[in-house]
Amino acid sequence: MTERSVPMRPRRSFDSDPEPLGVLGARLREARDAVSEHRHGPVGSEAAVASRRMMLQALEDYIGALEALRLPVPYALRDELRLHQQLFDR
């Protein structure tokens, strides 16, 4: 079985040190909460779109920081990023 290739968006490059992982992790949890809050409402509402955009940015920032620190990126996070990229590009 072959995996469909999904073009990855360029992640934010960190010219200086990335924000601490604790701060980025908190932002990721907030984004997950926002997406969850709008999950059962209208799909195209401004709030739902904004929460998905916030989630995508939080995932990109967190994974970018892990990579900048040369830490492993858990498969689940990479898969979650790919999922949100596909959903947002619709």
Residue pairs with C-beta under 8 A, 6 or more apart in sequence:
6 82
6 85
6 86
8 82
8 85
9 60
9 85
11 60
11 61
11 63
11 64
11 67
12 60
12 61
12 64
13 64
14 64
14 65
14 68
17 68
18 24
18 61
18 64
18 65
18 68
18 69
19 61
19 65
21 62
21 65
21 66
21 69
24 58
24 61
24 62
24 65
25 62
27 58
27 61
27 62
28 55
28 58
28 59
28 62
30 54
30 58
31 51
31 54
31 55
31 57
31 58
31 59
32 55
34 50
34 51
34 54
34 55
35 51
35 52
35 54
35 55
37 51
38 45
38 47
38 48
38 51
41 47
41 48
42 48
52 84
52 87
52 88
53 88
55 84
56 81
56 84
56 85
56 88
59 77
59 80
59 81
59 84
60 81
62 77
63 73
63 77
63 78
63 81
66 72
66 73
66 77
67 73
